[in-house]
């Protein structure tokens, strides 16, 4: 563990689920994960890939009355100040800040309704988006790219150039957040807040690398999940968006 992480960096992802054992079984089959206790009680665990941490699972969707979803967390130097900046910009802090054994966290939604978390405290030095066991990248699907980039830049300190190696670059119809030369997050417009389709609503989306996309798709379908896109699986598939049995969306990729 190491607390020396650049403020604004993606530092963890968590699945807010309904039932722990069902989520563990599904993602174990689809992504090959094993699990260990997170030290926070029976409602939390840490998912592992080859013994290395990937993500957290918290069976809290029902008790917190929030949608089942994958949620990224971003490091901040002061969670109270970050929460205040979120509220000042017309967004919502839905839960917290709450104290944990190694830091403090809050769960928020941005002005378009996409859920994300903020974390002040100890973070893993062996977990970096795009590298190792961590997700391949994150993507914010939002209503307006420029507005979203402005909001997160003001809340998390993203800027065109920062001392920590972060750059937020606008590229035609989307924006890209890089740490050094590694893409860690993308922001794309076109989301529609009022739509009943969760794939189109503004949200943060997580991409996981897998050895064979078609194998993960088959496991998801066998485990009660669904293939969202593309509409048909094929042996040469390089990317597929899936829905787990509780409705959480994520993408597997071989890229």
N, C-alpha and C positions, 0 to 999 in steps of 0.2 A: 504494500500500500504506500501511497505517496500523496501528500497534500499539495504538491507544487504543480498545479494544473492551470493552464491559461483560463482566465475568466471568460465565460461565453462558450467554452468548448463543450461539445456533447460528451457527457461523462457516464451515461448509463441508459439502458432502456428497460422498461418494465411492462409486462402484460398484466392488466387489470382483468381478472377472470372471475368466474362465478364459483367454480369448484376445482380445488387443487388437483386431485388425483386424475380427473378427466383431462385437464390441461396438460399435465405431465405425460400422460399416456399418448395424447395426440402429438405433441411436439417431439416426444421421444421417437415415435415412429417416423414422423415427417422429416425431422432435422437431425435425428441421431443423438439427441441430448440425454444426458444423465443429470442427476440433481443432488444437491446437498442442502442442508438447513442454512437459512440466512441468519439464524440467531435472533429472530424477531417473532417467534411463535409459530404455531402450526399453519397460519395463513400466508406465510412467506417462504419462498425457497429461491435458490440460485441455480440457474441452468448452466450446465457445463458441456463443452465440446472438447474431447480429448483431454479432460481434466482441467481445462481452462475456463474461466467465467465468460459467459455470453450475455446473459440477461437475467432479470429477476421476474418472478411470477408472484403476484399478490392476489389472493382470492378475496378481493374487497369490493368488487363491482356492486354487489347487492347491498352491502352495508353502507357504502358511500353513496349509493344511488346514482352511479355514473355508468356510462356505456362500457361494455367490454371492448377493450382497445389496447393496441400497442402505443406506449407513450415514451417519448425521449425526455431525458433530464439534461439540463445544462448547468455547468458549474458557475457559481457566482461567489463574489467575495463576501457579500452581506445579503442574506436571504430577505431580511426585512426591508432593506432599501430596494432590492429588486422587486419585491411584492408591491411596494409603494409605486414604483415606476410603472408596473403593469396596470395598476388601478388608475393612475393618472392619465393613461392613454386609452381609457375606455374599455379595458379588458377586465377579466374577472379572476380573482384568486378564489378557487372553489374549496380548497382544503389547505389548512395550515396558515403559517408555517408550524410544523410539528418537529419536536426534538426526537432524534434517534441516538443510538449509542455512539455513532461516529460523526454526527452532523445534524443539520436541520434541513427540512425540505418543505416545499409547497407545490400543490397541483393547481394549474391555472388553465384558462382558455384565452386565446388571443381574440382580437376584436371580431374575427370572422367565425369564432367557435372552435378552432383547432386546439386540442388539449396538449399541454406540455408541462414539464416539471422543472423546478429550479432546486439546486442543491448547494448548500454551504457546508463544507467539511472535508473529511478524508475521502479521496477517490483512488481508484486502482491505477497504478502506473503501468500495468500490463494490459490495459483495455483502451484501445484507440480505434474509433470508427475507421473502417477501411483496412485494418491490419489485424493479423492474428485471428482470434476467435470472435472478435467484435463484429457487429453487422457490417455489411459491405458499404452501405451509405444510408442516409436518411433523406427523405424528401417531403417538403411541405407542399401540399396541394391546396391552393388558396384562391381567393377571389381575384386579387390584384397583386401581382408580383412586387411592384414598387412600394405599395402601401405596407405589405407584409415585411419586406426587407427593411423598411424604415422602422417599423415597430420593433422587430427583433434587434436591430442595430442599437436602438435607443435603450432597450431593456437589458440586453446582454453585452453591449459594448462592441458589437461587430462594426468594422470600419473597412474602407478600401485597403488600408494597410495598418497592421498592428505589430507591436514588438514581439508578440508570441508566435509569429509565423502565420497568423490568420489573415486571409484576404477574402473580401466579399466582392465578387465581380459580377456585373450585369452583362448578360450575353443574350442579345436579341429579346426573346420572350420569356427568359428565365434568369435566375441569379444563382451563382455557385459560391459556396463557402469552402475554402481550401485551408488546410493546415499544412504549411510548407507546400509540397507539390501534390498532396493527397486530397481528393474530393471527399469531404465529410458530409456535406448536405447540399441539397438543391431546393430551390423555391420555384414553383410553377404556378401560373395563373389559370383561370378557367373554372374554379370551384364555384358551386352554386349552393348557398347556405340553406335555402328553403327546400331543396330537393329531398324526396324520400329515399333516394339511392345513396347509401353511405359511401360508395366508391367515388361519387362526384362531390359530396359535401367537403368543405375545407377540413383538412386533417393532416397530421404527421403520419408518414408511412415509412415502414422499415423494410430494408432489403437484406436478405441473408444469402450468402454463397453456399451452394451445395454441389457435390460431385456430379450428380445427374438430376436435372430438373424433372424429367419424366418419372423417375423413381419417387421423388418427393410428391409429385402430383398424384401418383397412384396410391401412395400411403395416405395422403390427405383424403382422397375419395373413399378409401376403405375405412378410414377412421371417422367418417361422418362429416367431413369438411366438404368444400365445394371449390371448383375451378371457376374463378371469376373472369379472367382473361389470360390468354386468348380463349375463345369459346371452345376450342377443341385441342386436346392434348396430342402430341406427336413425339416420336422417339428423338427428333432433332430439336426439340424445344430448348431454347436458351434462357427463357424467362417466363414466369407464370405468377399471376396474382391469385392468392388463395384466401378462402374464408374458413376460419376454424368453426367447430360446431356451435360455439357461442356467438359467432358473428364478427370476431376480430379479423381484420384484413392485414395481409403481409405478402411480400413477394419473395420468391426464391429465384436465384439467378446463377448461371454458370459463368457469367462474364466477370 
